[in-house]
Amino acid sequence: MEALDKKREQDRLRQKAYYDRKKEEVRARQKAYYDGKKATDLDTDLTNNETIQAVSNDNVNKKYYDHIDKLDVKDITKLRYRTDMKRIIDLIGNEDLLDVINNKTLRTILDKTEYSYNTKLTTLKTILTTINDMDIKLNKKIFDDLKKYMDLLTREVNDEHKVKQETIKVMTFKEYIDLVKSKYGEQSKMYLIANLYSELTLRDDFQLEILDKVPKVLDHNYLIINKQNCRIIITKYKTEGVYGKISVLASKKLSNLIKQYIATNNLQIGDYLLGNQEQSKYINYHNEKIGVDGAVTLMRQMKITEMLNDPKISKEDMITLAEKMKHSPIVQLTYLRQMKDDVKPE
């Protein structure tokens, strides 16, 4: 027992000594990452393109970053994985990630950052997914420790969700659309986005290729321009394996908005309605200008909260909404927030 306690104390001191040596370097890298991220976010808002500064060729960790391209996951998931991997590489520099893991200092490094629990969790998951796919075997004790850390982060994320559900209040979707209309106008991209999410409250899946007929092979997300109502077809999204293809006729109002936006912006068949990238950063940037904190997740929260607070909505209606949003009724509850007292449905 004394020997085990001594070993634990030695591990703790070694981790502390490591971080003390690296403290300033890690902080400097983290600051540089944040500064660079802010600049990238601004560029993304202006161009709608996701930009991740590549890992330098002489960095020992480039092999982990490059391996993400070999993972059997969707491109949109690879983009998130690369962001996660770049984040940890910025923190550890040219020290091999595997050495950081084997030295039991990965948790210490992540815990010392100001990242959210969710960001720490996704970063850790990406690291484990990547090295596992590279057939790198970890010592069982080290893996078990990381698994416990991942479980702890998951619990923290769930606790945060619970607190948000009990304390954070959101407006109705109608009030949000009115704010967007007042600030940006009916012909703006933001007004179109708001109406898209009001009618089809998905995730960040509106990378819609404009076509005039349904293609024989469905391998993208599409906007089909008909003489009357437009059709939106979503084949690439997070839960596609469970729910399959989404094919929805837009309302007459939304269809008219779409056609007007296409004409105003001189978009052609084969172009993308909103660009071929995720819109979350664009939405968040423009929401901030109207005093709204959030993007796609906020829209899902508003829609669910609005309906759950409406006494006219039945449980069957909520199940129908969950199906439309392509998640389970249980997951739906994680989006629930309190509704502002002055904007409850009549």
HELIX and SHEET records of a PDB file:
HELIX    1   1 GLU A    2  THR A   47  1                                  46    
HELIX    2   2 LYS A   62  HIS A   67  1                                   6    
HELIX    3   3 ILE A   68  LYS A   70  5                                   3    
HELIX    4   4 ASP A   75  ILE A   92  1                                  18    
HELIX    5   5 LEU A   97  ASN A  102  1                                   6    
HELIX    6   6 LEU A  106  ASP A  111  1                                   6    
HELIX    7   7 TYR A  117  ASP A  133  1                                  17    
HELIX    8   8 LYS A  140  THR A  167  1                                  28    
HELIX    9   9 PHE A  173  TYR A  184  1                                  12    
HELIX   10  10 LYS A  189  GLU A  199  1                                  11    
HELIX   11  11 GLU A  240  TYR A  243  1                                   4    
HELIX   12  12 LYS A  252  THR A  264  1                                  13    
HELIX   13  13 SER A  280  GLU A  288  1                                   9    
HELIX   14  14 VAL A  296  LEU A  308  1                                  13    
HELIX   15  15 LYS A  315  MET A  325  1                                  11    
HELIX   16  16 PRO A  329  LEU A  333  1                                   5    
HELIX   17  17 ASP A  341  VAL A  343  5                                   3    
SHEET    1   A 2 LYS A 169  VAL A 170  0                                        
SHEET    2   A 2 GLN A 338  MET A 339  1                                        
SHEET    1   B 4 LEU A 208  LEU A 211  0                                        
SHEET    2   B 4 ASN A 221  ILE A 224  1                                        
SHEET    3   B 4 ARG A 231  ILE A 234 -1                                        
SHEET    4   B 4 ILE A 246  LEU A 249 -1                                        
END                                                                             
